[in-house]
Amino acid sequence: MKMDTTTLWEKFNTQLYFFILKKVKERDAVNEILQNSFLKIHQNIDTLKDASKAKAWTYQIVRNEISNYFNIEAKTIKKSTLEISTTAEAYEELCCYDRFVSNLPKEYNEVIELVYFEGKKQAEAAKLIGISLANVKARIRRAKTILTKNFNECCKFEINEEGKLTGENNCTYHHN
């Protein structure tokens, strides 16, 4: 079975988002790395000979993009606050993941913020919130399900007639 970019996107985009977020912890950078990764995946999909290795291949590309991000970040002088806020606004137009996280029910948003944005361990988040570790894990699973559904409805990607990855950005779509 031959893999295509759309299949890999649908299968792994949420997992990859959280994988990157665990490493980078900056939402704008996560979106940029995810976008760059899928661009490279699309450009190199023909080099994937064994579909059973698609996940490992995809994660390796993402790890390389994370490494590239940190290499560039180490060489770059921080931009002014004004430039950074302009960049953040531009990313909101490209992807509405931040809005989806903010719009999660409070109990799901709380664990996602603690674990993925503040870098707390799940057990630590459980103590802070005053719930069991099993409950934290269940809330994370439910939050990821909601995020996946919302993201796939909002930002649809497909391959155009020229074989290029194109996306439909429907971020005016409101989710609760």
Backbone as CSV, one residue per row, in Angstrom:
resi,resn,N_x,N_y,N_z,CA_x,CA_y,CA_z,C_x,C_y,C_z
1,MET,0.842,-1.185,0.000,0.000,0.000,0.000,0.887,1.247,0.000
2,LYS,0.632,2.130,-0.931,1.412,3.356,-1.042,0.783,4.430,-0.148
3,MET,1.615,5.117,0.609,1.139,6.179,1.493,1.139,7.501,0.736
4,ASP,0.248,8.392,1.155,0.262,9.739,0.595,0.232,10.740,1.743
5,THR,0.506,11.974,1.425,0.615,13.013,2.448,-0.690,13.179,3.213
6,THR,-1.805,13.133,2.515,-3.105,13.317,3.161,-3.339,12.239,4.211
7,THR,-3.016,11.007,3.864,-3.194,9.895,4.810,-2.319,10.095,6.046
8,LEU,-1.068,10.462,5.814,-0.161,10.699,6.947,-0.652,11.852,7.805
9,TRP,-1.160,12.920,7.167,-1.698,14.076,7.898,-2.844,13.639,8.786
10,GLU,-3.803,12.938,8.197,-4.985,12.515,8.955,-4.622,11.566,10.088
11,LYS,-3.627,10.743,9.854,-3.238,9.737,10.834,-2.402,10.300,11.983
12,PHE,-1.494,11.247,11.668,-0.495,11.635,12.657,-0.490,13.099,13.082
13,ASN,-1.265,13.987,12.468,-1.082,15.420,12.753,-1.264,15.774,14.220
14,THR,-2.242,15.205,14.884,-2.462,15.545,16.298,-1.342,14.986,17.168
15,GLN,-0.967,13.739,16.928,0.134,13.141,17.689,1.405,13.961,17.528
16,LEU,1.676,14.362,16.293,2.879,15.132,16.006,2.828,16.510,16.659
17,TYR,1.652,17.142,16.646,1.503,18.451,17.278,1.926,18.366,18.748
18,PHE,1.419,17.378,19.451,1.732,17.249,20.870,3.167,16.768,21.094
19,PHE,3.684,15.954,20.211,5.088,15.532,20.274,5.996,16.757,20.173
20,ILE,5.726,17.615,19.200,6.523,18.830,19.009,6.351,19.762,20.206
21,LEU,5.119,19.920,20.660,4.825,20.808,21.780,5.571,20.384,23.039
22,LYS,5.697,19.088,23.259,6.440,18.586,24.427,7.907,19.026,24.373
23,LYS,8.457,19.110,23.159,9.862,19.455,22.987,10.097,20.964,22.932
24,VAL,9.197,21.699,22.283,9.436,23.107,21.977,8.732,24.054,22.945
25,LYS,7.513,23.767,23.318,6.733,24.534,24.297,6.382,25.964,23.858
26,GLU,6.513,26.263,22.590,6.085,27.557,22.050,5.099,27.275,20.938
27,ARG,3.857,27.714,21.126,2.786,27.359,20.187,3.081,27.790,18.759
28,ASP,3.580,28.989,18.572,3.875,29.457,17.214,4.937,28.587,16.559
29,ALA,5.948,28.249,17.314,7.024,27.404,16.783,6.497,26.011,16.447
30,VAL,5.602,25.496,17.265,5.018,24.179,17.010,4.303,24.184,15.660
31,ASN,3.492,25.208,15.427,2.769,25.291,14.160,3.729,25.382,12.978
32,GLU,4.783,26.148,13.143,5.772,26.302,12.068,6.492,24.982,11.796
33,ILE,6.904,24.298,12.849,7.606,23.021,12.699,6.689,21.985,12.061
34,LEU,5.436,21.941,12.499,4.479,20.988,11.934,4.267,21.263,10.445
35,GLN,4.113,22.525,10.105,3.916,22.906,8.708,5.153,22.551,7.865
36,ASN,6.334,22.890,8.346,7.572,22.566,7.622,7.755,21.058,7.483
37,SER,7.396,20.330,8.527,7.535,18.875,8.492,6.654,18.276,7.401
38,PHE,5.405,18.723,7.348,4.510,18.151,6.343,4.872,18.603,4.930
39,LEU,5.478,19.741,4.809,5.978,20.147,3.505,7.089,19.184,3.068
40,LYS,8.020,18.873,3.980,9.103,17.928,3.661,8.559,16.520,3.420
41,ILE,7.571,16.131,4.212,6.943,14.823,4.018,6.353,14.750,2.613
42,HIS,5.648,15.790,2.239,5.023,15.802,0.916,6.074,15.766,-0.191
43,GLN,7.122,16.547,-0.033,8.165,16.610,-1.058,8.938,15.299,-1.189
44,ASN,8.970,14.507,-0.116,9.784,13.279,-0.106,8.972,12.001,0.031
45,ILE,7.659,12.080,-0.125,6.799,10.913,0.093,7.199,9.725,-0.790
46,ASP,7.753,10.004,-1.949,8.152,8.920,-2.849,9.339,8.119,-2.329
47,THR,10.069,8.662,-1.360,11.207,7.924,-0.799,10.764,6.910,0.258
48,LEU,9.502,6.997,0.683,8.957,6.035,1.650,8.562,4.771,0.887
49,LYS,9.386,3.749,1.001,9.176,2.516,0.236,8.286,1.511,0.969
50,ASP,8.301,1.550,2.296,7.576,0.568,3.096,6.550,1.293,3.961
51,ALA,5.275,1.142,3.633,4.203,1.842,4.348,4.160,1.479,5.833
52,SER,4.662,0.295,6.187,4.651,-0.105,7.601,5.625,0.740,8.429
53,LYS,6.543,1.445,7.751,7.511,2.296,8.441,7.141,3.771,8.369
54,ALA,5.909,4.067,7.956,5.466,5.455,7.761,5.554,6.276,9.044
55,LYS,5.163,5.696,10.160,5.181,6.448,11.410,6.610,6.818,11.808
56,ALA,7.503,5.854,11.771,8.901,6.123,12.134,9.514,7.144,11.180
57,TRP,9.223,7.011,9.902,9.743,7.930,8.876,9.235,9.350,9.139
58,THR,7.948,9.455,9.424,7.326,10.755,9.693,7.929,11.394,10.943
59,TYR,8.065,10.623,12.008,8.635,11.155,13.249,10.093,11.577,13.061
60,GLN,10.834,10.860,12.225,12.226,11.251,11.983,12.292,12.607,11.295
61,ILE,11.409,12.850,10.347,11.358,14.154,9.685,11.019,15.237,10.701
62,VAL,10.071,14.967,11.566,9.684,15.945,12.595,10.851,16.195,13.551
63,ARG,11.535,15.144,13.979,12.696,15.332,14.864,13.757,16.199,14.188
64,ASN,13.978,15.976,12.906,14.939,16.806,12.168,14.498,18.262,12.125
65,GLU,13.212,18.506,11.929,12.693,19.877,11.899,12.805,20.546,13.275
66,ILE,12.592,19.775,14.337,12.764,20.312,15.693,14.227,20.706,15.894
67,SER,15.120,19.846,15.465,16.552,20.135,15.569,16.911,21.381,14.769
68,ASN,16.397,21.482,13.552,16.627,22.678,12.730,16.132,23.934,13.440
69,TYR,14.960,23.827,14.059,14.392,24.965,14.779,15.341,25.431,15.886
70,PHE,15.846,24.487,16.686,16.736,24.865,17.783,18.072,25.395,17.275
71,ASN,18.562,24.851,16.166,19.808,25.369,15.584,19.625,26.807,15.113
72,ILE,18.523,27.080,14.448,18.246,28.437,13.962,17.995,29.373,15.142
73,GLU,17.245,28.887,16.129,16.913,29.688,17.315,18.181,30.104,18.054
74,ALA,19.150,29.202,18.109,20.398,29.499,18.819,21.196,30.592,18.110
75,LYS,21.036,30.706,16.798,21.787,31.684,16.021,21.053,33.004,15.846
76,THR,19.782,33.018,16.164,18.956,34.186,15.889,18.874,35.114,17.099
77,ILE,18.981,36.388,16.855,18.770,37.379,17.905,17.271,37.552,18.044
78,LYS,16.793,37.568,19.275,15.361,37.710,19.510,14.819,38.987,18.877
79,LYS,13.644,38.845,18.267,13.004,40.002,17.634,12.289,40.832,18.686
80,SER,11.902,42.006,18.299,11.187,42.876,19.234,9.805,42.311,19.532
81,THR,9.220,42.726,20.627,7.895,42.267,21.023,6.865,42.575,19.946
82,LEU,6.965,43.717,19.314,6.024,44.100,18.264,6.086,43.103,17.113
83,GLU,7.281,42.740,16.685,7.421,41.782,15.586,6.890,40.412,15.983
84,ILE,7.133,40.012,17.212,6.661,38.707,17.667,5.141,38.679,17.708
85,SER,4.500,39.740,18.197,3.043,39.727,18.249,2.449,39.738,16.845
86,THR,3.101,40.406,15.902,2.626,40.389,14.524,2.720,38.975,13.962
87,THR,3.813,38.278,14.252,3.973,36.908,13.789,2.899,36.016,14.403
88,ALA,2.631,36.181,15.673,1.610,35.378,16.340,0.253,35.600,15.687
89,GLU,-0.064,36.851,15.358,-1.335,37.127,14.698,-1.396,36.468,13.331
90,ALA,-0.300,36.469,12.618,-0.265,35.830,11.303,-0.510,34.325,11.438
91,TYR,0.067,33.698,12.466,-0.137,32.267,12.647,-1.577,31.946,13.016
92,GLU,-2.233,32.824,13.754,-3.624,32.572,14.090,-4.473,32.465,12.834
93,GLU,-4.094,33.214,11.793,-4.825,33.116,10.544,-4.551,31.781,9.867
94,LEU,-3.363,31.231,10.050,-3.009,29.975,9.409,-3.599,28.771,10.135
95,CYS,-3.624,28.833,11.423,-4.057,27.669,12.182,-4.732,28.108,13.474
96,CYS,-5.801,27.436,13.810,-6.586,27.858,14.965,-6.438,26.897,16.138
97,TYR,-5.326,26.174,16.220,-5.102,25.223,17.298,-5.164,25.899,18.662
98,ASP,-4.563,27.090,18.783,-4.580,27.796,20.068,-6.015,28.065,20.512
99,ARG,-6.837,28.484,19.560,-8.237,28.765,19.878,-8.941,27.481,20.323
100,PHE,-8.617,26.369,19.644,-9.232,25.101,20.023,-8.855,24.709,21.445
101,VAL,-7.609,24.897,21.808,-7.165,24.575,23.170,-7.892,25.479,24.163
102,SER,-7.974,26.765,23.850,-8.653,27.711,24.740,-10.134,27.389,24.892
103,ASN,-10.747,26.854,23.835,-12.181,26.565,23.856,-12.524,25.184,24.404
104,LEU,-11.515,24.413,24.783,-11.794,23.116,25.399,-12.566,23.334,26.699
105,PRO,-13.411,22.358,27.089,-14.031,22.463,28.410,-12.935,22.651,29.465
106,LYS,-13.253,23.391,30.519,-12.269,23.800,31.520,-11.417,22.636,32.032
107,GLU,-12.041,21.497,32.334,-11.293,20.375,32.903,-10.279,19.797,31.914
108,TYR,-10.546,19.885,30.606,-9.611,19.392,29.601,-8.534,20.439,29.324
109,ASN,-8.943,21.680,29.235,-8.002,22.768,28.971,-6.945,22.816,30.070
110,GLU,-7.380,22.654,31.298,-6.484,22.741,32.447,-5.357,21.710,32.366
111,VAL,-5.692,20.447,32.049,-4.646,19.424,31.988,-3.750,19.613,30.764
112,ILE,-4.304,20.032,29.637,-3.499,20.274,28.431,-2.512,21.407,28.699
113,GLU,-2.983,22.478,29.308,-2.102,23.616,29.624,-0.965,23.182,30.552
114,LEU,-1.305,22.460,31.612,-0.286,22.050,32.583,0.740,21.094,31.970
115,VAL,0.267,20.083,31.256,1.166,19.039,30.761,1.929,19.485,29.514
116,TYR,1.233,20.105,28.559,1.878,20.378,27.281,2.472,21.779,27.171
117,PHE,1.898,22.753,27.847,2.418,24.107,27.718,3.326,24.496,28.875
118,GLU,3.047,23.972,30.068,3.899,24.277,31.212,4.925,23.183,31.482
119,GLY,4.803,22.039,30.775,5.784,20.969,30.877,5.719,20.145,32.148
120,LYS,4.578,20.168,32.835,4.448,19.371,34.066,4.284,17.896,33.708
121,LYS,4.738,17.029,34.579,4.483,15.600,34.439,3.000,15.367,34.736
122,GLN,2.445,14.298,34.182,1.022,14.026,34.404,0.710,13.829,35.893
123,ALA,1.586,13.145,36.605,1.375,12.923,38.047,1.381,14.253,38.804
124,GLU,2.265,15.155,38.386,2.340,16.481,39.014,1.060,17.276,38.729
125,ALA,0.567,17.186,37.505,-0.678,17.874,37.144,-1.841,17.323,37.970
126,ALA,-1.855,16.019,38.188,-2.914,15.395,38.984,-2.931,15.966,40.402
127,LYS,-1.741,16.091,41.007,-1.657,16.656,42.357,-2.101,18.111,42.384
128,LEU,-1.661,18.892,41.393,-2.025,20.316,41.343,-3.535,20.523,41.215
129,ILE,-4.154,19.669,40.408,-5.597,19.807,40.176,-6.400,19.121,41.280
130,GLY,-5.796,18.115,41.900,-6.490,17.379,42.957,-7.323,16.227,42.418
131,ILE,-6.831,15.582,41.353,-7.523,14.429,40.783,-6.515,13.289,40.620
132,SER,-7.022,12.101,40.275,-6.129,10.946,40.113,-5.358,11.031,38.802
133,LEU,-4.244,10.296,38.752,-3.443,10.223,37.541,-4.279,9.625,36.400
134,ALA,-5.074,8.613,36.693,-5.937,7.993,35.672,-6.901,9.022,35.089
135,ASN,-7.410,9.912,35.943,-8.335,10.951,35.485,-7.609,11.946,34.579
136,VAL,-6.374,12.301,34.911,-5.575,13.201,34.060,-5.389,12.568,32.689
137,LYS,-5.020,11.279,32.672,-4.803,10.583,31.404,-6.090,10.532,30.582
138,ALA,-7.211,10.291,31.231,-8.499,10.251,30.524,-8.844,11.628,29.948
139,ARG,-8.602,12.672,30.727,-8.893,14.028,30.248,-8.006,14.396,29.055
140,ILE,-6.753,13.994,29.099,-5.848,14.267,27.978,-6.343,13.527,26.732
141,ARG,-6.730,12.257,26.894,-7.256,11.487,25.761,-8.487,12.158,25.163
142,ARG,-9.423,12.570,26.026,-10.645,13.220,25.548,-10.337,14.554,24.876
143,ALA,-9.422,15.313,25.455,-9.041,16.606,24.864,-8.428,16.394,23.486
144,LYS,-7.559,15.410,23.356,-6.932,15.139,22.057,-7.976,14.730,21.019
145,THR,-8.971,13.978,21.446,-10.040,13.579,20.523,-10.797,14.806,20.026
146,ILE,-11.127,15.703,20.940,-11.833,16.942,20.570,-10.954,17.790,19.651
147,LEU,-9.680,17.943,19.995,-8.759,18.750,19.190,-8.594,18.167,17.792
148,THR,-8.474,16.852,17.709,-8.332,16.205,16.407,-9.561,16.470,15.544
149,LYS,-10.731,16.293,16.121,-11.984,16.523,15.382,-12.065,17.975,14.908
150,ASN,-11.823,18.904,15.801,-11.911,20.320,15.445,-10.876,20.698,14.393
151,PHE,-9.654,20.211,14.566,-8.586,20.565,13.632,-8.866,20.002,12.244
152,ASN,-9.325,18.761,12.176,-9.610,18.161,10.877,-10.795,18.836,10.187
153,GLU,-11.757,19.324,10.958,-12.879,20.044,10.364,-12.456,21.432,9.891
154,CYS,-11.529,22.033,10.610,-11.116,23.403,10.322,-10.124,23.476,9.174
155,CYS,-9.061,22.753,9.272,-7.936,22.891,8.340,-7.809,21.624,7.520
156,LYS,-8.498,21.588,6.407,-8.486,20.399,5.558,-7.371,20.517,4.538
157,PHE,-6.576,19.456,4.436,-5.477,19.442,3.496,-5.708,18.341,2.479
158,GLU,-5.283,18.612,1.250,-5.399,17.628,0.191,-4.310,17.879,-0.845
159,ILE,-4.193,16.968,-1.770,-3.202,17.088,-2.831,-3.913,17.657,-4.064
160,ASN,-3.389,18.756,-4.619,-4.023,19.352,-5.796,-3.590,18.622,-7.070
161,GLU,-4.092,19.089,-8.227,-3.804,18.440,-9.500,-2.314,18.439,-9.839
162,GLU,-1.574,19.399,-9.304,-0.138,19.490,-9.559,0.667,18.631,-8.587
163,GLY,-0.024,17.921,-7.695,0.661,17.077,-6.730,1.191,17.831,-5.532
164,LYS,0.682,19.053,-5.302,1.150,19.870,-4.185,0.141,19.817,-3.044
165,LEU,0.671,19.889,-1.823,-0.167,19.896,-0.635,-0.846,21.252,-0.530
166,THR,-2.154,21.242,-0.492,-2.906,22.482,-0.343,-3.851,22.316,0.830
167,GLY,-4.187,23.417,1.441,-5.071,23.349,2.600,-6.190,24.340,2.507
168,GLU,-7.266,23.969,3.121,-8.418,24.847,3.207,-8.463,25.359,4.632
169,ASN,-8.244,26.646,4.797,-8.223,27.218,6.123,-9.601,27.781,6.434
170,ASN,-10.340,27.069,7.242,-11.701,27.473,7.571,-11.758,27.830,9.048
171,CYS,-10.863,28.692,9.486,-10.753,28.997,10.907,-11.835,29.923,11.424
172,THR,-12.787,30.281,10.569,-13.926,31.039,11.064,-14.931,30.089,11.685
173,TYR,-14.696,28.782,11.515,-15.551,27.748,12.084,-15.439,27.807,13.594
174,HIS,-16.549,27.914,14.293,-16.521,28.075,15.757,-16.819,26.746,16.442
175,HIS,-16.009,26.417,17.411,-16.175,25.189,18.197,-16.341,25.558,19.659
176,ASN,-17.110,24.773,20.347,-17.271,24.988,21.798,-16.702,23.833,22.562
